[in-house]
Amino acid sequence: MQSKFIIGIDLGATNVKIGLLDSKGKILKKVNLTTKSFPGRLKLLAEITRTVHNILQEKKLHAKDIIGAGIGLPGPVDFKNGIVDYLPNIPGWRKFPIRKWFSLRTGIKTFVDNDVNLVALAESRMGAARNAKNAVCITLGTGVGGGVIIDGNIYRGSSFSAGEVGHMPIAEKGPKCNCGGRGCLERFVGNKYLLQKARGSFGSSISLERLAELAKKKNKKAIAIWQEAGRHIGVALAGVVNLLNPDRIVIGGGVANAGKVLFDEIENTVKSLAMPTQRRTVKIVKAKLTDNAGIFGAMFLVKENTD
Ligand SMILES: [Zn+2]
């Protein structure tokens, strides 16, 4: 029998999502783990491996039935050699050869990449960037991630760390960022910083979901906070649009649910700052794939590297 199943793993700082998919991309089984419940790299990896074995057993499958496993990780990953450089939000992964480790223990051919690269790949193949030749995908969350698709393929850069839209400086003398830089986009619109801003106006019990609701009910202070965030994102994206001339920019992550108030401001800012030819081409849209984008991206990574 020919192998026809794929394992997709989205390893994040909060959750690990593990999916079994058929070759058409249908998720047959999905298991979520809480990353912090398994402190240390080896404990976490042992649990992921155990979960994969359990899924195979439950579905009466063997390693030979699996075309490959794809793993997305939140940091710079050497896609070619299968090595994690480091993970900024999960300690203990420096220079770890995850591809070799995982394939030796499972007997499954393994491919690894940065998590947002895989989200961009999934959006490009089946989501909001479908049929776009050049696209940039950004995810707004605790961190602000980015992935770049050039001529239909992931653009990884010279040391596999391209696409960090969240760490584009938008203010020369801005506040210091975790990455070592200063005035990065993430330092203005990462969840933590947006929440700080919201607390200043609405007190400590405010959440970003509530802030979005308030804006929809035309609360002026809430609208102003989202508009300011939209301008910051728009400034960074105007630079991206001028540099890469993409036909699509896909915006995902929890903050993207703020909706029209945020998107209008992003669009207006890009239209007012980007160069005429580039700004006429680009469409700014909301991500289509939500929870399973990482798993789907991992599936395409396997599919497109095993044919
Ligand atoms: Zn930064």
Residues whose N, C-alpha, C, O or C-beta is under 5 A from the ligand:
A	BS01	ZN	G166 H167 C177 C179 G181 C184
